[in-house]
Amino acid sequence: MAGLYLHIPFCKQACHYCDFHFSTQLKQREAVLDALVQEMAMQKHYLHGTSLSSVYFGGGTPSLLSEKELEALFSAIHQHFDIEKDAEITLEANPDDLDLYTLNRLYDSEVNRLSIGIQSFRAEDLSLMNRAHEVQQARDCLRLAKEVGFTLLTADLIYAMPNMTDADWVQNLDELLQYDLPHFSAYALTVEAKTALHKFVKDGKVLPASDADQKRQFDLLIDMAISRGYEHYEISNFAKPGQRAVHNASYWKAEPYLGIGPSAHSFNGHSRQWNVSNNAKYVQALAQGALPATVELLTSFDQFNEQLLTGLRTAEGIDLARLEQQFGAAFVTQLHTALLDLKDDWYQLRNNQLTLTRSGKHFADLIASDLFILADEHN
């Protein structure tokens, strides 16, 4: 199994919290999309002929793509890769782009799954985030997407917003759950450096939610989702039985994937690489026949630690027997030693399967970093 990710680095306007690579200037749109096609040709052997179980159009805002642009990208994909018959093909979309005409066009394309950036059903939240859509557009696009025929749908929400009470969050989440989507994701708002939100906080114009607020709202999220029949299969992701995201799961399972486009990342098991986060430099490099990527070779320690970081985020956790088979007994022995320093109520180890408890899920990244194995410690 392998995944293909295409980064479409254009947006109508800049969301105040977003630190992904994007541009609101569309002058280079045609050149960048042509470069994506060229990069696919140059990277067609990266996955060693493994068929694609998923294709993901991310960004940025892929729902800005015209019918002609989307068809050109699919043509290039088919030219250089084999897509499995039942592959998950996801396109991220903003509610303001999803009118009835666009939804019908997308439904008639090869896209079979929409990931819709709702973020909130509260006007004050959308204003603070500088989202391009209005509350009613969020409601309309979810209804229309189902009416058009999309059965594979997911949506994003953000909690721990400034001035968001627990009651606000419950109402927000309840509204999304009424659509009975097969999948949804929810993320705590983080204040990233070099964003407008970071400046607002620094200048005292916005007071971020406290750690206690975030914890309570995370717990409310889990309880409400489970009560509506969702499984909490990854820290930020919830799915009805059999409806887990195929593409994102490839990241958590350390399966190979190829990223195409400026700032896109790729992973083949032995190395990781990422493209330059600059549209002009990306286009220029490919025009000169060069890949605009930085490559990092992964040591066994890197690979082991990455599997800890991603695996602990999932409901299944980490199979220690498989880790020992892949990396050797010494790695797993040291992991057992590191576990002794963790709080007992943060994890459980049953039948050689390491998972996080509800309490531990609040500190998933911290726990993983505490369990990392360093080369000098291993010797």
Secondary structure in CASP SS format (residue, H / E / C, confidence):
PFRMAT SS
TARGET T0000
AUTHOR 0000-0000-0000
METHOD secondary structure of the structure
MODEL  1
M C 1.00
A E 1.00
G E 1.00
L E 1.00
Y E 1.00
L E 1.00
H E 1.00
I E 1.00
P C 1.00
F E 1.00
C C 1.00
K C 1.00
Q C 1.00
A C 1.00
C C 1.00
H C 1.00
Y C 1.00
C C 1.00
D C 1.00
F C 1.00
H C 1.00
F C 1.00
S E 1.00
T C 1.00
Q C 1.00
L C 1.00
K C 1.00
Q C 1.00
R H 1.00
E H 1.00
A H 1.00
V H 1.00
L H 1.00
D H 1.00
A H 1.00
L H 1.00
V H 1.00
Q H 1.00
E H 1.00
M H 1.00
A H 1.00
M H 1.00
Q C 1.00
K C 1.00
H C 1.00
Y C 1.00
L C 1.00
H C 1.00
G C 1.00
T C 1.00
S C 1.00
L E 1.00
S E 1.00
S E 1.00
V E 1.00
Y E 1.00
F E 1.00
G E 1.00
G E 1.00
G C 1.00
T C 1.00
P H 1.00
S H 1.00
L H 1.00
L C 1.00
S C 1.00
E H 1.00
K H 1.00
E H 1.00
L H 1.00
E H 1.00
A H 1.00
L H 1.00
F H 1.00
S H 1.00
A H 1.00
I H 1.00
H H 1.00
Q H 1.00
H H 1.00
F C 1.00
D C 1.00
I E 1.00
E E 1.00
K E 1.00
D E 1.00
A E 1.00
E E 1.00
I E 1.00
T E 1.00
L E 1.00
E E 1.00
A E 1.00
N C 1.00
P H 1.00
D H 1.00
D H 1.00
L C 1.00
D C 1.00
L H 1.00
Y H 1.00
T H 1.00
L H 1.00
N H 1.00
R H 1.00
L H 1.00
Y H 1.00
D C 1.00
S C 1.00
E C 1.00
V C 1.00
N C 1.00
R E 1.00
L E 1.00
S E 1.00
I E 1.00
G E 1.00
I E 1.00
Q E 1.00
S C 1.00
F C 1.00
R C 1.00
A H 1.00
E H 1.00
D H 1.00
L H 1.00
S H 1.00
L H 1.00
M H 1.00
N C 1.00
R C 1.00
A C 1.00
H C 1.00
E C 1.00
V H 1.00
Q H 1.00
Q H 1.00
A H 1.00
R H 1.00
D H 1.00
C H 1.00
L H 1.00
R H 1.00
L H 1.00
A H 1.00
K H 1.00
E H 1.00
V H 1.00
G C 1.00
F C 1.00
T C 1.00
L E 1.00
L E 1.00
T E 1.00
A E 1.00
D E 1.00
L E 1.00
I E 1.00
Y E 1.00
A C 1.00
M C 1.00
P C 1.00
N C 1.00
M C 1.00
T C 1.00
D H 1.00
A H 1.00
D H 1.00
W H 1.00
V H 1.00
Q H 1.00
N H 1.00
L H 1.00
D H 1.00
E H 1.00
L H 1.00
L H 1.00
Q C 1.00
Y C 1.00
D C 1.00
L C 1.00
P C 1.00
H E 1.00
F E 1.00
S E 1.00
A E 1.00
Y E 1.00
A E 1.00
L C 1.00
T C 1.00
V C 1.00
E C 1.00
A C 1.00
K C 1.00
T C 1.00
A H 1.00
L H 1.00
H H 1.00
K H 1.00
F H 1.00
V H 1.00
K H 1.00
D C 1.00
G C 1.00
K C 1.00
V C 1.00
L C 1.00
P C 1.00
A C 1.00
S C 1.00
D H 1.00
A H 1.00
D H 1.00
Q H 1.00
K H 1.00
R H 1.00
Q H 1.00
F H 1.00
D H 1.00
L H 1.00
L H 1.00
I H 1.00
D H 1.00
M H 1.00
A H 1.00
I H 1.00
S H 1.00
R C 1.00
G C 1.00
Y C 1.00
E E 1.00
H E 1.00
Y E 1.00
E E 1.00
I C 1.00
S C 1.00
N E 1.00
F E 1.00
A E 1.00
K C 1.00
P C 1.00
G C 1.00
Q C 1.00
R C 1.00
A C 1.00
V H 1.00
H H 1.00
N H 1.00
A H 1.00
S H 1.00
Y H 1.00
W H 1.00
K C 1.00
A C 1.00
E C 1.00
P C 1.00
Y E 1.00
L E 1.00
G E 1.00
I E 1.00
G C 1.00
P C 1.00
S C 1.00
A C 1.00
H E 1.00
S E 1.00
F E 1.00
N C 1.00
G C 1.00
H C 1.00
S E 1.00
R E 1.00
Q E 1.00
W E 1.00
N E 1.00
V C 1.00
S C 1.00
N C 1.00
N H 1.00
A H 1.00
K H 1.00
Y H 1.00
V H 1.00
Q H 1.00
A H 1.00
L H 1.00
A H 1.00
Q C 1.00
G C 1.00
A C 1.00
L C 1.00
P C 1.00
A E 1.00
T E 1.00
V E 1.00
E E 1.00
L E 1.00
L C 1.00
T C 1.00
S H 1.00
F H 1.00
D H 1.00
Q H 1.00
F H 1.00
N H 1.00
E H 1.00
Q H 1.00
L H 1.00
L H 1.00
T H 1.00
G H 1.00
L C 1.00
R C 1.00
T E 1.00
A C 1.00
E C 1.00
G C 1.00
I E 1.00
D E 1.00
L H 1.00
A H 1.00
R H 1.00
L H 1.00
E H 1.00
Q H 1.00
Q H 1.00
F H 1.00
G C 1.00
A H 1.00
A H 1.00
F H 1.00
V H 1.00
T H 1.00
Q H 1.00
L H 1.00
H H 1.00
T H 1.00
A H 1.00
L H 1.00
L C 1.00
D C 1.00
L C 1.00
K C 1.00
D H 1.00
D H 1.00
W H 1.00
Y E 1.00
Q E 1.00
L E 1.00
R E 1.00
N C 1.00
N C 1.00
Q E 1.00
L E 1.00
T E 1.00
L E 1.00
T C 1.00
R H 1.00
S H 1.00
G H 1.00
K H 1.00
H C 1.00
F C 1.00
A H 1.00
D H 1.00
L H 1.00
I H 1.00
A H 1.00
S H 1.00
D H 1.00
L H 1.00
F C 1.00
I C 1.00
L C 1.00
A H 1.00
D H 1.00
E H 1.00
H H 1.00
N C 1.00
END
